[in-house]
Amino acid sequence: MRQLRIEVSGLQPGAHLLAPAGMCSPEDAVTATTVTGGEIITVALEPELGLAALWIEAAGTRLTLNHIIAPAPIGQGYPEAVFAPRVTRYTAAAADLAEASRATAAKAGGGRAGIDALVAEAEARFTYDHPEARFNDGTEAVPYLSCGTTPGSCVDINTYLVASLRAAGYEAGYVYGYFFPAEKGGVTHDMHCWVVTRHAGAVLDWDIAHHMKAGLGPTKPGLNPRPGWRVALGHSMGHCYRRGETTARLKLLAEPMQAGPDGTWQKLPITARLPAA
């Protein structure tokens, strides 16, 4: 058993937060969560995704979430909902991206070779960065990047990759949580995400961003191309959580988010710790 601790600051006393309750993955599962510095008011469900969010009221300006992490039982896989081809503006490929993705996979010979080709194509379209404006802001589908490179984070790269894979007929999902680099001793300040594919009975994880950041060369499958530890807390994009008459519509819920006065939800400064790492 391990304990994942998420320390949140910058809160307004009495503020309402949403935080992911966790999920099961082939490596581990969140089995329980407690909060200090606040109170869990209720648990809201995302019925399409099989996920839950903790609706929390802050007591002061800081609070801590403590997730208990247990090793996965032998044979546990990703939830089936990870691979469900939901149509949202974050996952549906624009017509030209869909056409190009099918052509790329077919040219490689289809099958696993087609997956490798689409991973390589997504890697070639981005340089790793955290731009203020994302490449798909304001679009109703994931656009085609036909030439050159575009700055993008792991979120951007994996948005593009999942849309490409699904457009080409592959089962693929977007998974997120935290990655704790070995050199930082089990501490991080931001979420991380990766892609999982399922084809011909083989489930593979892909982390293009880590290959880019570490200069590891062409992306190969595997969870930790950079030394470290990761915990999955959720999956997919396009979430909806309800509590009474309040509805939270989110791109994803990886980190605790605070409700704003205008109905939006904002990220907060966090420090995530995995002491057992």
C-alpha positions in Angstrom: 0.0 0.0 0.0 1.2 3.5 -0.8 -0.2 6.9 0.0 -0.6 9.6 -2.7 -0.8 13.0 -1.0 -2.1 16.1 -2.9 -1.5 19.4 -1.1 -3.7 22.2 -2.5 -3.1 25.9 -1.8 -4.6 29.2 -2.9 -8.1 28.4 -1.7 -10.8 30.7 -0.5 -12.3 29.4 2.8 -15.7 27.8 2.0 -14.7 27.3 -1.7 -16.0 24.2 -3.5 -13.6 21.9 -5.2 -13.9 18.9 -7.5 -11.2 16.2 -7.3 -10.8 12.8 -9.0 -11.7 9.9 -6.8 -9.4 7.6 -8.7 -9.6 4.5 -10.9 -8.2 1.0 -11.4 -5.3 0.4 -13.8 -3.1 -2.6 -14.6 -0.6 -1.4 -12.0 -2.7 -0.2 -9.0 -6.0 1.3 -7.8 -7.1 4.0 -5.5 -9.0 2.2 -2.7 -9.8 5.1 -0.3 -9.5 8.9 0.0 -9.6 11.2 3.0 -9.4 15.0 3.2 -7.8 17.3 5.8 -8.5 21.0 5.8 -11.9 20.4 4.2 -14.9 18.1 4.0 -16.1 15.7 1.3 -19.7 16.9 0.8 -20.7 14.2 -1.7 -19.5 12.0 -4.5 -20.6 12.8 -8.0 -20.6 10.2 -10.8 -19.7 10.5 -14.5 -22.1 7.8 -15.7 -20.6 7.4 -19.2 -17.1 7.0 -17.9 -17.6 5.0 -14.8 -15.6 7.6 -12.8 -16.4 9.6 -9.7 -15.5 13.1 -8.4 -15.2 14.2 -4.8 -17.2 17.4 -4.2 -15.2 19.1 -1.4 -15.7 22.2 0.7 -12.5 23.9 1.9 -12.2 25.0 5.5 -9.3 27.4 4.9 -6.8 28.4 2.3 -5.1 24.9 2.1 -6.2 21.3 2.1 -4.7 17.9 1.5 -6.1 14.9 -0.2 -4.8 11.5 0.9 -5.3 8.7 -1.7 -4.5 5.1 -0.5 -3.0 3.2 -3.5 -3.0 -0.6 -3.6 -1.3 -2.9 -6.1 -3.6 -4.1 -8.8 -4.8 -7.7 -8.6 -3.1 -10.1 -11.1 -4.9 -9.8 -14.4 -6.5 -6.4 -13.8 -6.6 -4.3 -16.9 -7.8 -0.8 -17.8 -11.6 -0.2 -17.4 -13.5 -0.9 -20.6 -14.7 2.7 -20.7 -11.1 3.8 -21.5 -11.5 2.4 -25.0 -15.1 3.6 -25.6 -15.1 5.8 -28.8 -17.1 8.7 -27.3 -17.6 11.6 -29.7 -16.6 14.9 -28.1 -14.7 17.8 -29.5 -11.6 16.6 -27.7 -11.6 13.1 -29.3 -13.3 13.3 -32.7 -10.9 13.8 -35.6 -11.7 16.5 -38.2 -12.4 15.0 -41.6 -8.9 15.8 -43.0 -7.2 14.3 -39.9 -9.3 11.2 -40.1 -8.5 10.7 -43.8 -4.7 11.3 -43.3 -4.7 8.9 -40.3 -6.3 6.1 -42.2 -3.9 6.6 -45.0 -0.9 6.6 -42.7 -2.0 3.4 -41.0 -2.7 1.7 -44.3 0.6 2.7 -45.8 2.4 1.1 -42.9 0.5 -2.2 -43.5 -2.2 -1.8 -40.8 -2.2 -3.8 -37.6 0.5 -3.0 -35.0 2.6 -1.4 -37.7 -0.2 1.1 -38.3 -0.2 2.0 -34.6 3.5 2.6 -34.6 3.2 4.8 -37.7 0.5 7.0 -36.1 2.5 7.3 -32.9 5.5 8.4 -35.0 3.3 10.9 -37.0 2.0 12.5 -33.8 5.5 12.8 -32.4 6.6 14.5 -35.7 3.9 17.1 -35.5 4.8 18.6 -32.1 7.6 20.2 -30.1 7.2 19.8 -26.3 6.0 23.0 -24.7 3.2 24.5 -22.6 1.6 27.1 -24.9 -1.1 29.4 -23.6 -3.2 28.7 -26.6 -3.7 25.0 -27.5 -3.8 23.8 -31.1 -7.4 22.8 -30.8 -8.8 25.7 -28.9 -12.1 26.9 -30.4 -12.5 23.9 -32.7 -15.4 21.3 -32.8 -13.0 18.5 -33.7 -9.3 17.7 -33.4 -7.7 19.5 -36.4 -5.2 18.1 -38.8 -1.6 19.3 -38.5 -0.4 18.8 -42.0 3.1 20.1 -41.9 5.7 21.7 -39.6 5.6 21.4 -35.9 3.3 22.8 -33.2 4.2 23.5 -29.6 2.2 21.2 -27.3 2.1 19.6 -23.9 1.4 15.9 -23.1 -2.3 16.9 -23.2 -2.1 18.3 -26.7 0.1 15.5 -28.1 -2.2 12.8 -26.7 -5.3 14.6 -27.8 -4.0 14.4 -31.3 -2.8 10.8 -31.0 -6.1 9.4 -29.6 -8.1 11.2 -32.3 -5.8 9.8 -35.0 -5.8 6.3 -33.7 -9.6 6.1 -33.3 -10.1 7.6 -36.8 -8.0 4.8 -38.2 -10.1 2.2 -36.5 -7.9 1.4 -33.5 -9.0 1.0 -29.9 -7.2 3.8 -27.9 -7.7 5.7 -24.7 -6.4 8.7 -22.9 -5.3 8.1 -19.3 -4.1 10.7 -16.7 -2.8 11.0 -13.2 0.6 11.9 -11.9 4.2 11.0 -12.7 6.9 11.2 -10.1 10.4 11.5 -11.6 13.0 9.4 -9.8 15.3 12.4 -9.6 12.7 14.5 -7.7 12.2 11.9 -4.9 8.5 11.3 -5.3 7.3 14.9 -5.7 5.6 16.7 -8.7 3.6 19.8 -9.2 1.5 18.9 -12.3 -0.6 16.2 -13.8 0.6 13.9 -16.6 -1.2 11.8 -19.2 -0.4 9.0 -21.7 -2.2 6.9 -24.3 -3.1 3.2 -24.2 -3.9 1.1 -27.2 -5.5 -2.3 -27.5 -5.0 -4.4 -30.6 -5.0 -8.1 -31.3 -5.1 -8.8 -27.6 -2.1 -6.6 -26.8 -2.5 -3.6 -24.5 0.3 -1.0 -24.9 1.1 2.3 -23.2 2.6 5.2 -25.1 4.3 8.3 -23.6 5.5 10.5 -26.4 6.1 13.5 -24.2 8.5 11.7 -22.0 10.5 10.5 -25.0 10.7 14.1 -26.2 11.6 15.6 -22.9 14.3 13.0 -22.2 15.7 12.9 -25.7 15.0 9.1 -25.9 14.6 9.0 -29.7 11.5 7.5 -31.4 8.7 6.6 -29.0 8.5 3.0 -28.0 5.7 1.5 -25.9 6.1 1.4 -22.1 4.9 3.2 -19.1 8.1 4.7 -17.7 10.6 5.5 -20.4 11.9 8.1 -17.9 12.7 6.5 -14.5 10.0 7.2 -12.0 6.6 6.1 -10.8 3.1 7.0 -11.9 -0.5 6.7 -10.6 -3.6 6.7 -12.9 -6.5 8.7 -11.5 -8.8 9.0 -14.5 -9.3 8.7 -18.2 -11.0 10.2 -21.2 -12.0 13.8 -22.1 -15.3 15.5 -21.8 -16.6 15.0 -18.3 -19.9 16.1 -16.7 -20.5 16.0 -12.9 -23.8 17.1 -11.3 -24.7 18.1 -7.7 -28.2 19.4 -7.3 -28.7 22.2 -9.8 -24.9 22.7 -10.3 -23.3 21.1 -13.3 -19.5 20.9 -13.8 -18.5 20.4 -17.5 -14.8 19.7 -17.7 -12.3 18.7 -20.4 -10.8 16.4 -17.8 -10.4 16.1 -14.0 -6.8 15.2 -13.1 -6.1 17.8 -10.4 -8.4 19.4 -7.8 -10.2 22.3 -9.4 -12.0 25.2 -7.7 -15.4 26.5 -8.7 -15.4 30.1 -9.9 -18.2 32.7 -9.5 -18.9 32.5 -13.3 -19.4 28.7 -13.4 -16.0 27.9 -14.6 -13.5 25.7 -12.8 -9.9 26.7 -12.3 -6.7 24.8 -11.6 -4.9 25.5 -8.3 -1.3 25.3 -7.1 -0.6 21.8 -6.0 2.2 19.6 -4.6 1.8 15.9 -5.2 3.8 13.5 -3.1 4.2 9.7 -3.3 6.4 9.0 -0.2 6.7 5.3 -0.9 8.4 6.1 -4.2 
